[in-house]
């Protein structure tokens, strides 16, 4: 990850490879957020979302379905 001391990550942020924070101002990345590989973050990212791209944009919210299924209709089994 590239970025300065003005990029603030909250709890449970999953950021992939080559994430860049362009920190002309303070950037806040919210709780339970997934940031895609190669993304360039230039503004705040809210909580519970998936965000990707160059410039990073919110693609969708993370909902209850995501907590139960890891891929399409494949259910997470916890023993």
C-alpha positions, -999 to 999 in steps of 0.1 A, spaced: 0 0 0 12 34 -9 0 64 10 8 89 36 -1 94 73 -34 111 63 -50 78 53 -70 63 82 -82 27 82 -109 15 106 -115 -21 118 -119 -50 94 -107 -33 62 -96 -58 35 -73 -40 11 -57 -59 -18 -23 -54 -35 -11 -20 -49 -36 1 -31 -27 38 -34 -40 66 -11 -36 100 -27 -36 121 5 -40 158 -3 -66 157 25 -74 132 52 -89 100 38 -112 78 59 -119 42 50 -148 28 71 -153 -5 90 -159 -38 71 -148 -24 38 -132 -43 9 -109 -23 -15 -100 -40 -48 -65 -45 -61 -48 -16 -79 -73 9 -65 -64 46 -62 -83 61 -32 -88 99 -35 -118 104 -12 -135 88 18 -149 53 15 -180 46 37 -186 15 60 -198 -19 47 -190 -15 10 -170 -30 -18 -150 -3 -36 -127 -7 -67 -110 12 -95 -87 39 -105 -102 63 -92 -118 42 -65 -156 40 -65 -182 22 -44 -195 -7 -64 -221 -20 -38 -229 -24 -2 -220 -55 18 -253 -70 31 -266 -100 51 -263 -123 20 -226 -117 20 -223 -127 57 -239 -161 49 -225 -169 14 -189 -166 2 -196 -170 -35 -230 -166 -52 -251 -194 -36 -222 -213 -19 -230 -211 18 -204 -207 46 -205 -237 69 -192 -231 104 -188 -261 127 
